[in-house]
Amino acid sequence: MRRRILTVYTVLVACLVTALAVPCALAYSSHRTGQLLLERRADATRFAELADQAIRDGDTSGLALEVRRYTLLYGTPVEIRDRNGASVTGGGAWQAKAADRALSGRTTGSLPLVTPFGPGSVVVAEPVGRDAQVSGVVVLRAGTAAARRDVAWVWAAIGAGSVVAVLCALFAARRLARWILRPVTELDATTRAIAEGRMDARVGTAGRGAGRGPAELRLLERRFNAMADAVSAALDRQRAFAADASHELRTPLTVLSLRLENLEPHLAASGGAEYAEALAEVDRLARLLEDLLALARVEADAAAPEPVPAGELRQRLAAWREVYGARGLTLVLDVATTGPLPGAAARIADIALDNAAKFVPEGGTVMVSLRTGTLRIADDGPGLDEEQRAAALGRFWRSPSHGNVPGSGLGLAIAAELAKACGGALALLPAEPHGLVVELRLPDPQSAPARAAYGHPHR
């Protein structure tokens, strides 16, 4: 839009300047041409009077001397002929068309327009004689170098002024476009910040240009801020409800679990299976509430994990070897990075390893590799098909073939939110020949969303 505004405004101003400059340039050329005509026609008229007197007296010696002096002084050829075309004096200036017009009693009334590019000379013809008795003609060929030089200087000045005017207009257009589009630029930056998870970002609240721009766009800014406040408040209420509900339900569930355990001695032997199923359901509900609380905290960024060194991450991953060994699984670690990592990477690795421990059959292998920019947890379990991988990052999704495995269906959803919060991206990929790969693409440490994740404050 800025380019279009600049283009339209500059083209309009350029057209206006051209419409003013061209007539001005042509007007000066016409003025200088008329001035040249008046100067040379006065000289031609004087020679016509001298020639008329010389022809009447029959003595042209004085006239010839005057013509030679004039030619030497001004460098302008003068040629005088009688009515029959016979030369009286001078030479080098004859032009038949102009002479014929003068012999008919008419003087030269106009000259070709003098411009910096020509003509090189002009012809002025004046009839010799009195009243209707034309006895000869004076033809004067005048150079236009001085006139063309004057016109060139004036045209150059007009051209320079036009260029300066267009440049000033372009500068004004840039400032005008910046002023008009400043609210639009702020809206774009704010929407991008909100899309990156900074729900507190607002338009026109800070900065040198805050509150500037057309009144209509400033009104749009205020309404956008009001909308963002309403959306942010609704999200906060939603997250607060999920967190509060999860937190408040933990105590009744704990009490319920204890009372069920206290009822065990009073149950008949035939009710043992139902009693175990009830305790399992209570435990599953407790895990579901824990996961809901964790998800609410991640979404609210209330529990953003601190960055962890690569060495600490290795120790944290190595702690899973005991769990995997107890289940008959092999855990292979290949961590080559040495710098700090987002704390979300460790939590995502825990979630992926916990899932692999549940779904990979005994004797399987899980490999964790960490290279610059990428964390991969690959297993050789049954894996998921393409449709299931697309749905697995959603909330409460569980594979139909794993309905008997304990879980809430929120683990990968929490991992996806953690990846998004630190500026990364989580993807589920197929392993070869079978299995599942959980891949976390870590953010660039210099990007704005990743600075906090890597321990650097926002600038």
N, C-alpha and C positions, 0 to 999 in steps of 0.2 A: 504494500500500500504506500509506503514511504517513497519508493521509486516512482510509482505512478503520480503521486502528488508533485514530486519534484519535476518530473517530465512534463506534465501538463502545465504547471505554473511557469516553468522556464520557457517552454515553447510559446506560450501566450505572450510573455514579456518580450521574447526575442522577436516575435511577429510585430508587436507594438513598436519596439525600438526600430526595427527595419522600416516599418511604415512611416516613421518620423524621419529617420536618417536619410533614406533614399531621396525623398522630395527636397530635403535641405541641401543635399549634395548636388542634385540637379539644378536647384534654384541658384546656387552659387556659380555653377558652371555657366548657366544662362546669363547671370549678371556679369561675369568676367568676359564672356563672349561679346555682350553688348558694349562693355567698356572698351574692348579692343576695337570693335567696329567704329565707335564714336571717335577714337583716337586716330585711326587710319583714314576714316572718311574725311575728317577735318584736313589731314595732310593732302588727301586726294583733291579736295575742293580747292585748296590753295594752289595746287599745281594746275588745276583746271582754269583758274582765273589767270595765272601767269601764262598758260598756253594760249588762251583766247587772245590776250593782249599781244603775245609774240606773233601769233598767226596773222593778226590784223596789221601789225607793224611790219611783218615780213622779216623780222630779225629774231632768230631762235638761239643765238649764242648765249645770252644771259640765262635763258631757260635751261639750256644744256648744262651750263655751269651749276645751276641750282640743283638740277637732278643728280649730277655727279656728287656734289657735296652731301646731299641727303642720303644717297646710297652708301657712301663711305661712312657716314656718321651712324646710321641706323642699320646698315646691312640689309636694307629692304630695296629690292629692284623696283624701278619705276619705268614704265614705257608709255610714250605718248605718240598717238597716230592721228592723222587727219581723218576726215569723213570718208575718204576713198580707201583708207587702209594703209596709206603710205606712212612710213616711220618719220616722225618729227624729231625725236630724241629719245635716249634711254634704250633699255632692252631687258629681256629675260623675265618679263612679268606677264606676257600676253596670255590671255585666255579668251577664246573666241566667244564663248557663250556669254560671259560677263560683259565683254566689249559690245556685242550686238545689243544687249539689253541697255547699255549706257547710250549707244548711238540712237536708240529709240527714244531717248529723253528721260530714262528712268535711272535713278541712282541705286546703289546697293543697299537694300533694306535689311538684310539678315546675312548671317554667316553660319557655317556648320558649327554645331555645339562643340566647344573646346573641352576636352577631358584630358586626364593624364596620359591617355593612350593615342591622342591625335585630335585633329589633323596636324601635320607638320607645318603647314602654311595655309593662308587664306588669301583670297583675291578680292580687292575692292576696286570697282570701276566707277568713274565719275564722268558725265558728259561735259564736253568743252563747248561753250557758247552761251548766248543769252536768250532767254525766253524759249521760243520754239526753233531758233536757228542754231542747230548743233553742227559745229565745225570740226569736231574731233572727239577723242576719248582719252582719258588718263586711266591706265591700269596699274595698280599697285599691288605687289605680292608681298604680304607681311608674314614674317615668322611668328610662330605661336609658342616659342620655348618659354618665355617669361610667363605667359598666361597659363600654359600647362603646368609650370612649376607652382604657381599660386594655387591652381585648382588641386594639384596633388597634395599640397600641404593642408589645405582645408579638408579635403576628403580624408586624409590620414587622421586629422584631428577628430572629424566626425566618427570615423571607424573606431578610433581608440576610445572615444566617449561611449560609443555603442557597446564595445566589449566590456568597458568598466560597468556600464549600466546593467548588462546581462549578468556579469559576475556578482554585482551587488544584489540583483534579483535572485540569483541562485543561492547566495548566502542567506538572504531573507527567507527564501523558500525552505531551505534546510532548517532554519530555526522555527519557521511556522510548522513544518511537518513534524519536527521533534515535539513542539508544543502540543500539536493536535494528537499525536500518537503516543505521547508519554503515558496517559492512562491505559492505553491498549497494551503497551510494553509491560507496565506494572501488573496488569491483569494476567498477561501471559506468564510472567515470572511467578506470580502468586499461585496460579493454578498448577504450574509445574511443581512448586514447593509442596502444595497440598497433596498432589499425586504421589510425591515422594514420601509422604507420611507426616509432614510438618503441619499438623492441623491448626497450629496457632498462627500461621502466616496470614497476613492481611494486606490489603492494597492501600497504599498512600499513608501508612502509619509512620514511616521513617524515610529518611533520605532527603537529599537536597531539593529534589523536584516534587516532593510530596505535596498534594493538594493543587497541582497545576494542571492546566489543560482546559478544554471546553467544558462549559457548565453541564451539558448533557452527559458527557463521559464521566465527570466527577460524580454526578448523580448515580450513574451506573456503578461506579466504584463503591459508593455507600450501600447500594442495594446488594452488590456482590458480597460485601463484608457482612451485611445482615444475614444473607443466606448462609455464608460460611459459618457464622456464629450459631445459627439455628442447627445446621448439620452437625457441627462439632458438639453442641450441647446434646443433641439426640444420640450421637455415638457415645458420648461420655455417660449418659444415662443408661444406655444399653450395656456398656461394659461394666458400669457400676452395679447394675442389676445382676449381671452374670456373676461378677465377683462376690457381691454380697450374698446372693442366693447360694453359691457354692460354699462360701465361708460359713454362713449360718446353718446350713444343712449338715455340716460336719459333726457338730455336737450331737444333734438328735440321732444321727447314724451311729456315732460311737456308743451312745447310750443304748440304742437298740441292739447293737452287736453284743454289748456286755450282758444285757438282759437275756438275749437268746442263749448266750453261753451259760448263764446261770440256770436256765431252764433244762439244760441237758440232763442233770441227774434225775429230773422228775419225768422224763419221757419214757414211754414204753419202748421196748426193743424194736417193735415194728415201725416206729416213727423215726428211726435213725437216718434213713435215706432222705426223708423230707427235711429233717433238721439240717443235714449237711447241705442240701440244695438251698435252703433259706440263708444259711451263713454265707454260701458262695455268692448268692445274689446281693447280700448286703455288702460283701467285699467288692463285688463288681461295681455297685453303685458308689461306694467310697472312692474307688479308682476313677470313675467317671467324673465325680465332683472335683477330685484333685486335678484331673486334666482340664476340666472347664475353668477352674481357677487359674491354672498355669496359662491357658490360652488367653483369658481375659487380661492377665498381667502383661503378657507379651504384646497384645493389641494396644493396651494403654501405655506401653513402654515404661511401665512402673518397675519392671524388674529386668532392665536391660543388662545382660551379662557383661562383666568387665573383660577387656582383652586379656588373653593368656599367652605366655611364651610357648614356643614350639616344644621345648623340653617338658613343660608341665603337661602339654597335650599328649606327649608320648606316654608319660606315666599314667595319665588318666585312661588312655586306651589300653595300656598294658594290664591295668587292673581287671579288664574284662576277660583276660586269659583264664583266670580261675573259674569264672562263670561258664565259659565255653568248654573248658576241660571237663567240668562236671556234667555237661550235656553231651559230651562226645563230639565236640566240634573243634575245628582248628582255626585259630585266629592268626593271620599274617599281617604284620605291620611294616609299612614302607613309608616312613615320614622323613622327607629330605629337607623340608623348609626349616630355617633357623630363626627367622624373625618372628615378631609378635603376630598373633592371629586374633580375629574377632572372637569374643567369648561365645557367640552364637555357633561357631564352628564346633566347639566342644559339645554343646548341648545337642546339636543336630547329629553329631557322631554317636552320642549316647542313645538317641532315639532310634537311629538306623541300626545300631548294634543290638539294641533290645528287640527290635522287630525281627532281625535275622536270627537271634537266639530262639525266638518263638517258632519261626516258620521253616527254618532250614533243618532237614532231617539229620538224624545222628550220622556221623561220619563225614558231614559236609565241611566246606571250607569257606571262610569269610576273609576277604583281603581288604585292608584299609591302606590307601595310598594318598599321600599328600605331596603335591608338587606346587610350584608357584602358581597361585591363582585357582587351583582346583583341588577339592577334597572328594575322593571316591570311596564308597563302601560297596564292594561287589561280593555277591554270594553265588553259590551254585545250587540254590534251592529250586523249588518249582517255578518261581517267578510269577509274572502277571502278563496277560496279553495286552495289546495296545489299548483297548477300550478300558480295561481295568487300571492301567497305568495313568490314563487321563483322569479317571475318577478318584484315584487313591489319595490325591492331595486335598480332597474335599473333607468336610467335617462329617464325622460319624459314618464314614464309608468303611465297610468291611467286606472282604472277599467271601462270596457264597461258600467256597470250599473250606474256609477257615472259621466258620461260625462257632466251633467248639473251642477255639483258642481264646484265652482271656485277653481282654483289651477293650478300649472305649471307642476306637476308631478316630481318635483325635491326635495321635502321635505325629503323623506326617503333616497334618494341618498345622500343628504347632511348629514343626520344623520349617514349613513353608513361610509362616509368619515371621519366624526368627530370621530366615534368609532375607526376606523382604526388608525387615527392620534394619539390618546391617548393610543394605545396599547390594546384596548378592542375589542369586537365583538358584532355586532347587529344581532338579529334574530327575525323573525316573526313566531309566533306560534298560533295554534288555541286555542280559549277559550271554556270552557264548560259551558252551553250546546251550546252556539254560541257566536260569537264575535272574536276579534283579540287581541293578546298579543304582545306588542313590548318589547322585552327583551334585555337589555344591560348588557353584562357580563364585569364587570370592570376589568382592568388589575391588576396584582400583583404590589403593590407600589414599590417593590424592582427591578422590571424588568427595563431594559434600556429604552424602549420606554415610560414607565410610569413615569419616574422620573420628567420630565418636566411638565407632566400633573398634578402631585401631588405637584409641586412646588419645586422639588429637582433637582439640576443641574446634568448634565451628568458627570460621573466620568471618 
